[in-house]
Amino acid sequence: MKIAVTDTQAQLPSQPRQQIVVTNAGSKTVYWGWERTTAASGANQGLSLVPGAILSFGGQGFNVGAPLFFICATGETTDILYTQR
């Protein structure tokens, strides 16, 4: 699955899942968080995911069904690839 992320927050919707793997397939850093206020800078800055980095959550009995939010810095864009189950 693929999501284009810009300086407007993108959301990976909430749904039942036990595992998720995300990678930044673009050339710009993306910032992520579970908070609806996740931003690319300031007091609500999310965690950075640099180009090529992989993020993985899950395991038996682990619920990662909450929405994930992604955003790039002003004027930037990148692609997020993900798989889930």
Secondary structure by P-SEA (a helix, b strand, c coil): cbbbbcccccccccccccbbbbbccccbbbbbccccccccccccccccccccbbbbbbccccccccbbbbbbcccbbbbbbbccc
